[in-house]
Amino acid sequence: MRQVIYTQIVAASAQVAFEKIADFKSFESHCQAVISVDVKEISPSESESAWLVHFHDGKMSWTERDIFDVKKLTIDFTQTEGDADVFEGRWTIEAMSESESKVSFDARFCMGIPTLADILEPIAESAIKQNVEQMLSELFAATDRAVA
C-alpha cells in the first residue's frame, strides 16, 4: 500500500478553507483535473461522491463515502468502488492565522495489480499528488482573484 501526503498553505481562514474543500461539486468548475463529481448527501456530516478525474494519460473513477467533521476540520474518505483496490484518506485543515490555513491531504492506495505495482503505483502516486496540488492551487487561486 502506498501513501500520498501533500500540504499547502492557502490564503483563507480555516473555516473558509474547510467549506471550499468540502464543496466537492465545485471542484468541477475550479479544477482542471476534475472532469465530474456527483455528490449525494446522506446526512449533514456524511455524503457519497462519485469522481471522474484526469489521471496521468487517462482517467480514473471511483465512488467514496465522505465523513465531514466541522469541529475538527477534517474530511475522511473511503472508496466504496472504483479503479483502485483501496483508496482512502483524510483532508485536514489547520489555522495558521486568521487569513491563512494549512491544508493537508493524506491518502493510502493500492491499485490491486501486484505484478505491475512497482510500475503503476509510483505513477499513480505522482498523479494523485499533482492532481491535489493543482486542485488546491486552482480552488484557492479563484478565491484570491475574486477577493482582489
Buried (B, 14 or more C-beta within 10 A) or exposed (E): EBEBEBBBBBBBBBEBBBBBBBEBEBBBEBBEBBBEBEBEEEEEEEBBBBBBBBBBEEEBBBBBBBBBEEEEBBBBBEBEEBBBEBBBBBBBBBBEEEEBBBBBBBBBBBBEEEEEBEEBBEBBBEBBBBBBBBBBBBBBEBBEEEEE
